[in-house]
């Protein structure tokens, strides 16, 4: 009879969990438990614990998978899906999560395409504007585009990140935008400039930077525009910066601008052949041009020459 009462108590306690089972046993401390009662208690405890672990795993496993998927999405990996094999609410949760992830991936793709189209449209507009500025002076037609292309190649040679390359694209194309306020007669003048005329020309980097500073997506190009006439030795304009005080994008555009000016026809001098321009470039190393940028420019010019030779041979 005592064994029957003990078994009944154990069944009730076991159904409530391991803790309740232990409490129930302690409550019967006044009764002497024989070997059979102890064995039943131990077995019930083991079964109850095993059931609790199985139930916990069935719940926490799918939830952990959902947490992992959420972290993947938080890292920007849209489209990540979770694998939950369950036909209850947990399965519904996983299905909803996967649907949401696929939709996020679709929206992200659409946004990336829109951003790409906008950037392409902006770039086309900038090229048109630069062409209009170059057209003020027949000697500089296509100059801004060539400077931008060469500046980008130098930046890549120096291992610059994507953001810097973008600044070189915009800064290279727009480096002379401030010349929009300089009279055409001064830009195309063959004779030496008067002090007043020279002052107008020297104002174009600061004027260009001021024009561009109001356009948010072009602000990264402002240092290149303002500083493209600064010199490594500090004898440039408009701020007379020296060495690494000059922003890197400005140093790169300065080198590209200088090379294109040397190898293009100008009112004050005919275009130099590459063989004649290289010694002049060497003289500017460490005075006008940053030595590291100069060396990167030489590497770019070397590759261009090699590619041109291969193309001609073909």
C-alpha positions in Angstrom: 0.0 0.0 0.0 2.8 2.4 0.9 4.5 1.6 -2.4 1.4 2.4 -4.3 1.1 5.8 -2.6 4.8 6.5 -3.3 4.4 5.6 -7.0 1.3 7.9 -7.3 3.3 10.8 -5.8 6.2 10.1 -8.1 4.0 10.1 -11.2 2.4 13.4 -10.3 5.8 15.0 -9.4 7.5 13.7 -12.5 4.8 15.2 -14.8 5.6 18.6 -13.2 9.3 18.3 -13.8 12.5 17.2 -12.1 12.4 20.0 -9.5 8.9 19.1 -8.4 9.9 15.5 -8.2 12.7 16.2 -5.8 10.5 18.5 -3.7 7.8 15.7 -3.5 10.4 13.2 -2.3 11.6 15.6 0.4 8.0 16.2 1.5 7.8 12.4 2.3 10.9 12.6 4.4 8.9 11.3 7.4 8.2 8.0 5.6 10.9 5.4 5.2 11.7 4.8 1.5 12.5 1.2 0.6 14.8 0.2 -2.2 11.9 -0.1 -4.7 10.8 3.5 -4.0 14.3 4.8 -4.5 14.6 3.0 -7.8 11.3 4.3 -9.1 12.3 7.8 -8.0 15.6 7.6 -9.8 14.0 6.2 -13.0 11.3 8.9 -13.0 14.0 11.6 -12.5 16.0 10.3 -15.5 12.9 10.1 -17.7 11.7 13.5 -16.8 15.1 15.1 -17.4 15.4 13.4 -20.8 11.9 14.6 -21.8 12.8 18.1 -20.7 16.0 18.1 -22.8 14.2 16.8 -25.9 11.5 19.4 -25.7 14.1 22.2 -25.1 16.1 21.1 -28.1 13.0 20.9 -30.3 12.2 24.6 -29.4 15.7 26.1 -29.1 17.1 24.5 -32.2 14.7 26.2 -34.7 14.9 29.4 -32.8 18.7 29.3 -32.9 18.5 28.8 -36.7 16.3 31.9 -37.0 18.7 33.9 -34.9 21.6 32.8 -37.2 19.6 33.9 -40.2 18.7 37.2 -38.7 22.4 37.9 -38.0 23.2 37.1 -41.6 20.7 39.6 -42.8 22.1 42.2 -40.3 25.4 41.7 -42.1 23.8 42.6 -45.4 23.6 39.1 -46.7 20.0 39.4 -48.0 18.5 36.2 -49.3 19.9 34.1 -46.5 17.4 31.3 -45.5 16.9 29.1 -42.5 16.2 25.4 -42.5 13.6 24.4 -39.9 11.9 21.0 -40.2 8.7 21.5 -38.3 5.1 21.5 -39.1 3.9 23.8 -36.3 4.3 27.4 -35.4 8.1 27.2 -35.6 7.8 26.0 -39.2 5.5 28.9 -40.0 8.0 31.3 -38.4 10.8 29.9 -40.6 8.7 30.1 -43.8 7.8 33.8 -43.0 11.5 34.5 -42.2 12.6 33.1 -45.5 10.0 35.0 -47.5 11.1 38.2 -45.8 14.7 37.5 -46.6 14.0 36.9 -50.3 12.0 40.1 -50.5 14.9 42.1 -48.9 17.3 40.6 -51.5 15.0 41.7 -54.3 14.6 45.2 -52.9 18.4 45.4 -52.4 19.0 44.4 -56.0 16.5 47.0 -57.3 18.1 49.7 -55.1 21.6 48.9 -56.3 20.4 49.1 -60.0 18.8 52.5 -59.3 21.9 53.8 -57.6 24.1 52.6 -60.5 21.8 54.3 -63.0 21.8 57.6 -60.9 25.6 57.5 -60.7 25.9 56.9 -64.4 23.5 59.8 -65.1 25.5 62.1 -62.8 28.7 61.1 -64.5 27.3 61.8 -67.9 26.1 65.2 -66.7 29.6 66.0 -65.3 31.3 65.0 -68.5 29.0 67.3 -70.4 29.8 70.1 -68.0 33.5 69.5 -68.3 33.3 69.4 -72.0 31.6 72.8 -72.0 34.4 74.2 -69.8 37.1 72.7 -72.0 35.3 74.2 -75.1 36.1 77.7 -73.7 39.6 77.0 -74.8 40.2 75.0 -78.0 43.6 73.9 -76.7 42.1 72.1 -73.7 39.3 70.1 -75.5 39.1 66.7 -73.8 41.6 67.7 -71.2 39.4 67.1 -68.1 38.4 63.6 -69.3 42.0 62.7 -69.9 43.1 64.0 -66.5 40.3 62.0 -64.8 41.3 58.8 -66.6 45.0 59.2 -65.7 44.2 60.1 -62.1 42.2 57.0 -61.7 45.0 54.9 -63.0 47.5 56.5 -60.7 45.1 56.0 -57.7 44.8 52.3 -58.5 48.6 52.0 -58.9 48.8 53.4 -55.4 46.3 50.9 -54.1 43.7 53.4 -53.1 40.2 52.3 -52.0 37.0 52.6 -54.0 36.0 55.9 -52.3 39.2 57.6 -53.3 38.9 56.3 -56.9 35.4 57.9 -57.1 36.8 61.2 -55.7 39.5 61.0 -58.4 36.9 60.5 -61.1 34.8 63.5 -60.1 37.8 65.6 -59.1 39.6 64.9 -62.3 36.6 65.7 -64.5 35.7 68.9 -62.5 39.2 70.1 -61.5 38.9 73.2 -63.8 35.3 73.9 -63.3 36.3 77.2 -61.6 37.5 78.4 -65.0 33.9 79.0 -65.9 34.4 82.5 -64.4 37.6 83.2 -66.3 37.2 85.2 -69.5 37.9 83.1 -72.7 40.4 85.7 -73.9 42.6 85.1 -70.8 42.4 81.3 -71.1 43.5 81.4 -74.8 46.0 84.3 -74.5 49.4 83.5 -76.1 51.3 86.3 -74.5 52.3 86.5 -70.9 49.5 87.2 -68.5 49.3 90.5 -66.6 49.3 90.3 -62.7 45.6 90.9 -62.7 44.9 88.2 -65.3 47.2 85.8 -63.4 45.2 86.5 -60.3 42.0 85.6 -62.0 43.5 82.3 -63.3 44.9 81.5 -59.8 41.5 81.9 -58.3 39.9 79.1 -60.3 40.7 76.2 -57.9 39.1 78.0 -55.0 36.1 79.1 -57.1 35.6 75.5 -58.4 35.7 74.1 -54.9 33.1 76.6 -53.8 30.8 75.6 -56.7 31.1 71.9 -56.0 30.9 72.1 -52.2 27.1 72.7 -52.4 26.5 69.3 -54.1 26.5 66.5 -51.5 27.7 63.6 -53.6 30.6 65.7 -55.0 32.0 66.9 -51.7 34.7 64.2 -51.7 36.0 65.8 -54.8 36.4 69.2 -53.3 40.0 68.7 -52.0 41.1 67.5 -55.5 39.5 70.6 -57.1 40.9 73.1 -54.6 44.3 71.6 -54.3 45.2 70.5 -57.8 47.6 73.5 -58.2 49.4 73.1 -54.9 53.0 72.0 -55.1 55.0 69.5 -53.0 57.5 72.2 -52.1 54.8 74.6 -50.9 55.1 77.1 -53.7 51.7 76.4 -55.2 48.2 78.0 -54.9 45.7 78.9 -53.5 46.7 77.8 -50.0 50.5 77.2 -50.4 50.2 73.8 -48.8 53.4 71.7 -48.5 54.1 67.9 -48.7 51.5 65.7 -47.1 49.5 68.8 -46.1 48.1 68.5 -49.6 45.3 66.0 -49.8 46.4 62.9 -51.7 43.6 63.2 -54.3 44.9 66.7 -55.1 48.5 65.5 -55.4 47.3 62.8 -57.9 45.2 65.1 -60.0 48.1 67.6 -60.0 50.4 65.0 -61.5 47.8 63.9 -64.1 47.0 67.5 -65.0 50.7 68.3 -65.4 51.4 65.4 -67.6 48.4 66.2 -69.9 49.4 69.8 -70.0 53.0 68.8 -71.1 51.8 66.4 -73.8 49.0 68.6 -75.2 49.1 71.8 -77.3 48.7 74.9 -75.3 48.6 78.6 -76.3 52.0 79.1 -74.6 53.7 75.9 -75.8 53.3 73.1 -78.3 52.8 69.5 -77.1 55.9 67.6 -76.0 56.6 64.1 -77.2 56.6 61.5 -74.5 60.4 61.2 -74.7 60.8 64.9 -74.2 58.1 65.2 -71.4 59.6 62.4 -69.2 62.8 64.4 -68.3 60.7 67.4 -67.5 58.5 65.2 -65.3 61.7 63.9 -63.5 62.7 67.5 -62.7 59.3 68.1 -61.1 59.7 65.1 -58.8 60.0 66.3 -55.2 59.4 70.0 -56.2 56.0 70.2 -57.7 55.0 66.5 -57.7 54.8 64.1 -54.7 57.7 61.6 -55.3 55.4 58.6 -54.6 52.8 59.9 -57.0 55.4 60.6 -59.6 56.7 57.0 -59.4 53.1 55.7 -59.7 52.6 57.9 -62.8 55.7 56.5 -64.4 54.4 53.0 -63.8 51.1 53.9 -65.4 52.8 55.5 -68.4 55.0 52.4 -68.8 52.0 50.1 -68.9 50.3 52.4 -71.4 53.4 52.3 -73.6 53.7 48.6 -73.4 50.0 48.1 -74.2 50.3 50.5 -77.1 53.3 48.6 -78.5 51.5 45.3 -78.2 48.5 46.8 -79.9 50.6 48.2 -82.8 52.4 44.9 -83.2 49.1 43.1 -83.4 
